[in-house]
């Protein structure tokens, strides 16, 4: 079961509170005197209360498995076959290497689509330039 997202009042109206900006959408308790959310009026967004917490057996799991965060290739090789992976930040070269390991071990990546990534890489031309090659071209 997915957890309920609680949003601050007026997040749909103002950019600075999170309209179209996911990072700014965060919970702040309504404190105003006549605030409709605080008064729990019908039709207004729900507020954080006891009882919304997930069951301890399913909390933090995706499809019944606990996802493992991976920062580099060594950590990826240590994982068991068929486990869930959350990729950390890395460059395209490392992601290409990760693709091979993920296919070998039959891992499932939660936060990344390798199919879209692979299509984008095929469309880009491969450039092989180094400092020496550029300096040689200038001399000619």
URDAPE-V458737 format. One record per helix or strand. SS is the DSSP state (hx for helix, st for strand). FROM is the first residue (numbers start at 1). LEN is the number of residues. Records with the same first field share a line. If there is no record, write none. Layout:
SS->FROM-LEN  FROM-LEN
This chain:
hx->15-3  22-3  73-6  92-14  114-10  131-9
st->61-2  65-2  68-3  84-4  108-2
